Amino acid sequence: MPRRPAVAELDDCPMNESLSATWRVDSEGVMHHEATGLCIGACGLANPSHSFIVDPRDIEIDDSEKPLGRGTSGIVIKGVHKSSGLLLAIKSVRTEDKERRDQVMNDLRVCRLVLVGKGSLGSQGLLRAQSCEYLVRLYAAYSTPNSAFVNIAMELMDRGSLRDVTKHVPNRTWPETKATLVIWQIIQALKFLHSNHSLHRDIKPENILLCSDGHVKLADFGISKDLSSTYGICSTFVGTALYMSPERAAGEEYTYSADIWSLGVVAFELLTGTNPFSISRGFIDLYDSLCHRPEPRLNKSRFTSGACGFVTHTLARDPLQRPSASELLRNEWLAPVVSAGAQECSDELAAWLSTLK
């Protein structure tokens, strides 16, 4: 029998709150975030001024469904909002320690959700992201009684991750014209995050999700960082090593350009079918590749000058030489996508995805 959890829909989560504040867990297992006043319990999520409770039957999770994904901190399984039929991906995150609880807070903070009033969407009371169509939407959060899990209900991207889709691409190498359709949408997400003083810090194929309708969205903000301070830099060492910028690998301070480097690695991998770096010989060898050896470049005899230039600019070792997300949207390689517009971009990608096995 599917279980029907009690769910509270998310209130607007401030983008500029520091996540260094203390989490407190009370005797009933409710998590309290001291800085924002957010509480996550079995009946959902609330803040001091609002508590949005929905009927426990509104979200249904089928335990018999095969998990959509697994990670070190939890799993993602399929669910449905019964009133609307909206399919959901339910991300269950273990929260035994403060670091993982802060990762949950990052998910909520970045998405900046607002309540859709009763009457809109057929009185279904769903939430929508007020922010960016290129970020995965979150609809609700709740804890599982007598466990260390917090569950986050997100929109379901039915084609899975970019890593999943690439497995079905011949030779795992994307045609340039199709790769640009993905890269352009990722840049739109980064432009939004960076303009709101947020650094993602974990751009990689597993965190880029695709839908059959051709939409591409950035997900997993668990280690994202608010950079609303005056200097806009950070120095923590987190993220996936193969997509990490040289300055981060060296333990130096970094800013938005670190995400641009990671994007460049993703672009290189889409076009060539291989990551330009390897960790098979250990991190010391990877560090040497990132910080001392020549930067990765595309073969000019195989790729257009636009693709070669895009990789050259994004994979510049000096972070000051990398373009911003806004500047990348004016890159010549992406000009055809810009001219076509967002809808045509999605339609073209959707048509191509439908040809993959």
Secondary structure as UniProt FT lines:
FT   STRAND          7..9
FT   TURN            15..16
FT   TURN            19..20
FT   STRAND          23..25
FT   TURN            27..28
FT   STRAND          31..33
FT   TURN            34..36
FT   STRAND          39..41
FT   TURN            42..43
FT   STRAND          44..46
FT   STRAND          51..54
FT   HELIX           56..58
FT   STRAND          59..61
FT   TURN            63..64
FT   STRAND          69..71
FT   TURN            72..73
FT   STRAND          74..81
FT   TURN            82..85
FT   STRAND          86..94
FT   HELIX           98..111
FT   STRAND          113..115
FT   TURN            118..124
FT   STRAND          127..129
FT   TURN            133..134
FT   STRAND          138..143
FT   TURN            145..146
FT   STRAND          149..155
FT   TURN            158..159
FT   STRAND          160..161
FT   HELIX           162..166
FT   TURN            167..168
FT   HELIX           170..172
FT   HELIX           176..195
FT   TURN            196..197
FT   STRAND          198..199
FT   HELIX           205..207
FT   STRAND          208..210
FT   TURN            212..213
FT   STRAND          216..218
FT   TURN            222..223
FT   STRAND          225..226
FT   HELIX           241..243
FT   HELIX           246..249
FT   TURN            250..251
FT   HELIX           257..272
FT   TURN            280..281
FT   HELIX           283..291
FT   TURN            300..302
FT   HELIX           305..314
FT   HELIX           319..321
FT   HELIX           325..328
FT   TURN            329..330
FT   HELIX           332..334
FT   HELIX           335..340
FT   HELIX           342..353
FT   TURN            354..355
//
